[in-house]
């Protein structure tokens, strides 16, 4: 006699299989205890929609190349800061498919990439090998700036007028200035042989297009001038440590399903 079955009932094997199925997200982590924000992650959203992540990228390699090396009179000052390797570390375009895939694999809870072969992290040794920046040294704590502090810093360190400083920060609606304006300051300070101010402007421009690039693609935060106040001390900072920290912030932002753009130092990630 064939086994007795009831329409709509589950066989014992089906019940056992259902009970053995792990809880969690479809095609994602089976235990969300660690990856607590996976429901809002771009990987979860795009698996549901069966589409491909396409991020807008802002690569500044060509702009760094156009800036070129500093004039000979300030080259020693720039080299002394330890930031000169950034001049040659640039690419013209970013691989959107590659970088989008890495964003899908990134998880802010662990600050690492969860690849098919396992969990992978970016180490300071990677930074030192790729960028040749110091990873041992002092750490500079950048604090939020009031608009008056921003203006004073621009006046003191870049030798611009207070009126120009207020006008430029007002255009950016915050403690930012246009990178093109910083480039113009660099050229003007070179013309009048104000070499220290010219070196600060050159370095701020370089940092704004590399280590501390942001989504605007046109602005740089004035707070980074703090670390350029005394150029003889700037080389003591562990710039290689700041590089992944800033990049992690942008990866965290891009990994959210509502994000459509990746900022930060894209060349480093690629």
C-alpha positions as CSV (number, residue, x, y, z in Angstrom):
1,X,0.0,0.0,0.0
2,X,1.4,3.4,-0.9
3,X,2.0,5.8,2.0
4,X,-1.0,7.8,3.2
5,X,-0.8,11.5,2.3
6,X,-3.0,14.4,2.9
7,X,-3.2,17.3,0.4
8,X,-1.4,20.3,1.7
9,X,0.5,18.4,4.4
10,X,4.3,18.4,4.5
11,X,6.3,15.2,4.5
12,X,8.6,14.5,7.4
13,X,11.6,15.2,5.2
14,X,10.2,18.6,4.2
15,X,9.5,19.6,7.8
16,X,13.1,18.6,8.8
17,X,14.5,20.6,5.9
18,X,12.5,23.7,6.9
19,X,13.6,23.4,10.5
20,X,17.2,23.0,9.4
21,X,17.2,26.2,7.3
22,X,19.2,28.9,9.0
23,X,17.6,32.2,9.8
24,X,18.9,35.4,8.4
25,X,18.9,37.1,4.9
26,X,18.5,35.4,1.6
27,X,21.9,35.0,0.0
28,X,23.4,37.0,2.9
29,X,24.7,36.3,6.4
30,X,22.8,33.5,8.2
31,X,23.5,35.1,11.6
32,X,23.0,38.9,11.7
33,X,24.4,39.1,15.2
34,X,27.6,40.8,13.9
35,X,26.3,42.4,10.7
36,X,23.5,44.1,12.5
37,X,22.9,46.7,9.7
38,X,22.8,44.2,6.8
39,X,19.1,44.9,6.2
40,X,20.1,48.4,5.0
41,X,23.2,47.2,3.2
42,X,23.4,47.8,-0.5
43,X,24.1,44.1,-1.1
44,X,20.8,43.1,0.5
45,X,18.9,45.7,-1.5
46,X,20.4,44.7,-4.8
47,X,20.0,41.0,-4.3
48,X,16.3,41.7,-3.7
49,X,16.0,43.8,-6.9
50,X,18.3,41.6,-9.0
51,X,20.0,44.6,-10.4
52,X,23.6,45.8,-10.6
53,X,25.1,48.5,-8.3
54,X,26.3,51.5,-10.3
55,X,28.2,54.1,-8.3
56,X,29.1,57.6,-9.4
57,X,32.9,58.0,-9.0
58,X,35.0,61.1,-8.6
59,X,38.5,60.3,-9.6
60,X,41.0,63.3,-9.5
61,X,44.0,61.7,-11.0
62,X,44.1,64.1,-14.0
63,X,43.8,67.1,-11.7
64,X,46.7,65.9,-9.6
65,X,48.7,65.4,-12.8
66,X,47.8,68.9,-14.0
67,X,49.0,70.3,-10.7
68,X,52.4,68.8,-11.3
69,X,55.4,68.9,-9.0
70,X,55.9,71.9,-6.8
71,X,58.2,74.7,-7.9
72,X,61.8,74.1,-7.0
73,X,61.7,76.8,-4.2
74,X,59.2,74.9,-2.2
75,X,60.1,71.3,-3.2
76,X,62.2,70.8,0.0
77,X,59.3,72.0,2.2
78,X,56.9,69.6,0.5
79,X,59.2,66.6,0.6
80,X,59.8,67.3,4.3
81,X,56.2,66.8,5.1
82,X,56.3,63.2,3.9
83,X,53.3,63.9,1.6
84,X,55.3,64.1,-1.7
85,X,54.6,60.5,-2.7
86,X,51.0,61.5,-3.3
87,X,52.1,63.5,-6.3
88,X,52.8,60.4,-8.3
89,X,50.1,58.2,-6.8
90,X,47.2,58.9,-9.2
91,X,45.1,57.3,-11.9
92,X,43.0,59.1,-14.5
93,X,39.8,57.0,-14.2
94,X,38.2,54.6,-11.8
95,X,37.0,51.1,-12.6
96,X,33.3,51.5,-11.6
97,X,32.5,47.8,-11.8
98,X,35.4,46.8,-9.7
99,X,34.8,49.5,-7.0
100,X,31.1,48.8,-6.9
101,X,31.8,45.2,-6.2
102,X,34.1,46.1,-3.4
103,X,31.4,48.3,-1.9
104,X,29.0,45.4,-2.0
105,X,31.5,43.3,0.0
106,X,32.3,46.0,2.5
107,X,30.7,46.0,6.0
108,X,30.9,48.9,8.4
109,X,30.5,46.7,11.5
110,X,33.8,44.9,10.9
111,X,35.6,47.5,8.7
112,X,36.5,44.7,6.3
113,X,35.5,43.2,3.0
114,X,33.6,39.9,3.1
115,X,34.8,38.2,-0.1
116,X,33.9,34.7,-1.4
117,X,37.3,33.6,-0.2
118,X,37.0,35.0,3.3
119,X,37.2,38.2,5.2
120,X,39.9,40.7,4.1
121,X,41.1,43.9,5.7
122,X,43.3,46.7,4.5
123,X,46.4,46.9,6.7
124,X,48.8,49.7,7.4
125,X,51.5,47.7,5.6
126,X,49.3,47.9,2.5
127,X,49.1,51.7,2.9
128,X,52.9,52.0,3.4
129,X,53.6,49.8,0.4
130,X,51.1,51.5,-2.0
131,X,51.4,55.2,-1.0
132,X,54.8,55.2,0.7
133,X,53.3,57.4,3.5
134,X,54.5,57.2,7.1
135,X,52.3,54.9,9.3
136,X,54.2,55.6,12.5
137,X,54.2,59.0,14.1
138,X,51.9,61.5,15.8
139,X,48.2,61.5,15.3
140,X,46.5,64.9,14.7
141,X,43.0,65.3,16.1
142,X,41.0,67.6,13.8
143,X,38.3,69.5,15.7
144,X,35.2,71.2,14.3
145,X,35.8,74.8,13.3
146,X,33.7,77.9,13.8
147,X,33.5,80.2,10.8
148,X,35.6,82.8,12.6
149,X,38.3,80.2,13.1
150,X,38.2,79.2,9.5
151,X,38.6,82.8,8.3
152,X,41.5,83.4,10.8
153,X,43.3,80.2,9.6
154,X,43.0,81.2,5.9
155,X,44.2,84.7,6.7
156,X,47.2,83.5,8.8
157,X,48.3,80.5,6.8
158,X,47.5,81.4,3.2
159,X,47.8,85.1,3.5
160,X,44.4,86.0,2.0
161,X,42.2,88.9,3.1
162,X,39.5,88.3,5.7
163,X,36.9,89.6,3.2
164,X,38.0,87.0,0.6
165,X,38.1,84.2,3.2
166,X,34.6,85.0,4.3
167,X,33.3,85.3,0.8
168,X,34.8,81.9,-0.3
169,X,33.6,80.0,2.8
170,X,30.2,81.6,2.3
171,X,30.0,80.3,-1.2
172,X,30.7,76.8,0.1
173,X,28.2,77.2,2.9
174,X,30.6,75.9,5.6
175,X,34.3,75.4,6.5
176,X,35.2,74.6,2.9
177,X,36.8,76.4,0.1
178,X,37.0,75.7,-3.7
179,X,40.1,73.7,-4.7
180,X,40.5,75.9,-7.8
181,X,40.7,79.0,-5.5
182,X,43.5,77.2,-3.4
183,X,45.3,76.5,-6.7
184,X,45.1,80.1,-7.6
185,X,46.5,81.1,-4.2
186,X,49.4,78.8,-4.7
187,X,50.3,80.4,-8.0
188,X,49.9,84.0,-6.6
189,X,52.1,83.2,-3.6
190,X,54.8,81.8,-5.9
191,X,54.7,85.0,-7.9
192,X,55.5,87.1,-4.9
193,X,57.9,84.6,-3.4
194,X,55.9,83.8,-0.2
195,X,57.2,80.3,-0.3
196,X,55.8,79.0,3.0
197,X,52.3,80.1,2.2
198,X,52.7,78.7,-1.3
199,X,53.8,75.3,0.1
200,X,50.7,75.2,2.4
201,X,48.4,76.0,-0.5
202,X,50.1,73.3,-2.7
203,X,49.7,70.7,0.0
204,X,46.1,71.6,0.9
205,X,45.3,71.3,-2.8
206,X,47.1,67.9,-3.0
207,X,45.3,66.6,0.1
208,X,42.0,67.7,-1.2
209,X,42.3,65.7,-4.4
210,X,43.9,62.6,-2.7
211,X,43.8,61.5,0.9
212,X,40.9,63.8,1.9
213,X,38.9,63.9,-1.3
214,X,35.1,64.1,-0.8
215,X,32.0,63.7,-2.9
216,X,31.8,67.4,-3.9
217,X,34.9,66.9,-6.2
218,X,35.5,70.6,-5.9
219,X,35.8,71.5,-2.2
220,X,38.4,70.9,0.5
221,X,37.8,71.2,4.3
222,X,39.9,74.1,5.7
223,X,40.5,72.1,8.9
224,X,43.4,70.2,7.2
225,X,45.3,73.5,7.2
226,X,45.8,72.9,10.9
227,X,48.3,70.1,10.2
228,X,50.2,72.5,7.8
229,X,50.6,75.3,10.3
230,X,54.3,74.4,11.1
231,X,55.6,72.6,8.1
232,X,58.7,71.5,10.0
233,X,56.4,69.4,12.2
234,X,54.0,68.2,9.5
235,X,56.3,65.3,8.7
236,X,55.9,63.9,12.2
237,X,52.3,62.9,11.5
238,X,51.2,59.4,10.6
239,X,49.5,60.3,7.4
240,X,49.3,56.7,6.3
241,X,46.9,56.1,9.3
242,X,44.6,58.9,8.3
243,X,44.3,57.5,4.7
244,X,42.2,54.3,5.5
245,X,40.2,56.1,8.2
246,X,38.9,58.6,5.7
247,X,38.4,56.0,3.1
248,X,36.4,53.8,5.6
249,X,34.1,56.7,6.2
250,X,33.2,56.9,2.5
251,X,32.9,53.1,2.2
252,X,30.5,53.1,5.1
253,X,28.4,55.7,3.4
254,X,28.5,54.1,0.0
255,X,27.5,50.7,1.4
256,X,24.1,52.0,2.5
257,X,21.4,51.0,-0.1
258,X,20.3,54.6,-0.6
259,X,23.8,55.8,-1.6
260,X,24.7,56.3,-5.3
261,X,28.2,57.8,-5.1
262,X,31.6,56.8,-3.7
263,X,33.8,59.5,-2.4
264,X,37.3,59.4,-0.8
265,X,40.6,58.4,-2.2
266,X,39.4,56.1,-5.0
267,X,42.9,55.5,-6.3
268,X,43.9,53.9,-3.0
269,X,40.9,51.5,-3.1
270,X,41.4,50.5,-6.7
